[in-house]
Amino acid sequence: MKYFFYALLSGILLALGWPTYGFPLLLFFAFVPLLYAEANIRLDEAHNRKWKIFGLAYISFFTWNVVTTHWLYYSTPFGGIFAVLANSLLMTFVFLIYHIVAKRTYFGAASTFLVSLWIVFEYLHLNWEFSWPWLNLGNGFSEAINWVQWYEFTGTFGGTLWIWLVNIAIFKMLLLYKQHREKTIIYRGLVKTGLLLLVPLLISYAILYTYSETEESIEALVLQPNVNPYTEKYNTNDTRIGELLTELAENAITEETQVVIAPETVFADGTVFNNFDRSEASFFTKEFVRKHPQASFLSGISMYNRFQDPSLVTGQSNEIGPGDWYDDYNSAFLVNANDSVHFYHKSKLVVGVENFPYQEVLRPILGNVMIDLGGTVAMKTTQKDRGVFELNQGELVAPIICYESVYGDYVTGYVRNGADFLTIITNDAWWGNTQGHKQHLSYAKLRAVENRRAIARSANTGISAFINEKGEIVSSLGYEEQGALLGQVSLNNKLTFYTKYGDYIARVSQFLALFIFLFAMVKWKRNRKV
């Protein structure tokens, strides 16, 4: 029973340390109860170790997942349940593999393996088709952005490493004290833990108070139409949307405004890609820009391209019938004063909603199980490069669409392609007024620090916001408010260390995890032969 309590305690601490309601200091010792339980079972018990470890770890990670991401249920009950159960299972497998290796090697190697393997797991969650990096540990400091200004060097994997190092230092202190019962072990352990906590904090605050934002900036106008995605969005035609966006923008625009930003798929009728020039989206945005030639108009739009040529079919094409296909796009477009139009197609897709993962294998088994989110059930078509848009005066902007903003290394692609500032266009009302949309906004602050780029965020139902290069929210428009938000975004063309080198911590961790695993297995086999 005590081990069950330890496992549950770890899950509760992880959940209570998570943004946007928790206190991140708890993350620094949240894994200790579970690690302590595993060590006692591994060292003291003779039977059923693996199943017991598996069960205890699952209790911890299920508790964490269900408390922090239960809001997924409001958009899709099946998807929410699947995400919680599957992600808890994956985390449990990581811990179980650590348990297997820990039995075969010494403490230092086992601890290094655990940290490396966890980072590899998070890296996998950023890159495979079942991607769900929402609970990557480094995200846990999004509401304590002053603590992690050094993310410009490490990205969120630096935060993951920090959390694990402190947890393992506390865990080691407890194990040594249990073994030797000497108070000096506690004193030394507390000093070591204190240094592990304080040194990164001091570095972060030193960066914070010495960092100066670039002086060059432009005025941007963010629109928040507040259209309910379930009851209004797909039942409101693009003419009405165009009128609403124009009205909101006209009430707030000034002669200094250089870009107007509208949210993801706000033009939702489904525009034929090749006929964009004859669409309502084209008409309203071009008319607005003609009236305000100093401004560009950036907006989200739902588009498709239907065709009968088999040579155009890709793995992301949707089949209507024999010899009839279409590509479906969740896109951003930009209209300039010279009537030029630029497009970007969302390329980090929501699993099960916009992307059927590993469909070559799963479709014959599961059939079409795409999840219905207010009418969005088709496989989306993506693009390879991270396109940037050029404004009238030559400024370059990143058109980040919704879920893409959760991916740190992915966002650096826009910046390496020249983006002077970032926009995020999104629709966060699928989850209702829960922690979901708050966490999504909060994670955006991490992208600002990693790249030292200001952000203008347009969310259909909120929260729209301006975020500066330090990750601080300068101004915002609340959830379910309709309106427009005017603000300044700084322009920066310098590349941070993280922007240049991306998730190098994860790449090093892959090598370490593999090396230690092979070392532990070979050593164990040799010992068995002796």
Secondary structure as UniProt FT lines:
FT   HELIX           2..16
FT   TURN            19..21
FT   HELIX           24..28
FT   TURN            29..31
FT   HELIX           32..44
FT   HELIX           49..69
FT   HELIX           70..74
FT   HELIX           77..102
FT   TURN            103..104
FT   HELIX           107..127
FT   TURN            129..130
FT   HELIX           133..135
FT   HELIX           137..141
FT   TURN            142..143
FT   HELIX           145..147
FT   TURN            149..150
FT   HELIX           151..154
FT   HELIX           156..180
FT   HELIX           183..210
FT   STRAND          217..224
FT   TURN            229..232
FT   HELIX           233..235
FT   HELIX           238..250
FT   TURN            251..252
FT   TURN            255..256
FT   STRAND          257..261
FT   TURN            264..265
FT   STRAND          267..272
FT   HELIX           273..278
FT   HELIX           280..291
FT   TURN            293..294
FT   STRAND          296..307
FT   HELIX           310..312
FT   TURN            315..316
FT   STRAND          318..321
FT   TURN            322..323
FT   STRAND          324..335
FT   TURN            337..338
FT   STRAND          341..345
FT   TURN            352..354
FT   TURN            357..358
FT   HELIX           359..366
FT   TURN            374..375
FT   STRAND          389..390
FT   TURN            392..393
FT   STRAND          396..401
FT   HELIX           402..406
FT   HELIX           408..416
FT   TURN            417..418
FT   STRAND          421..426
FT   HELIX           429..431
FT   HELIX           435..451
FT   STRAND          455..459
FT   STRAND          464..467
FT   TURN            469..470
FT   STRAND          473..477
FT   TURN            479..480
FT   STRAND          483..490
FT   HELIX           497..501
FT   HELIX           504..529
//
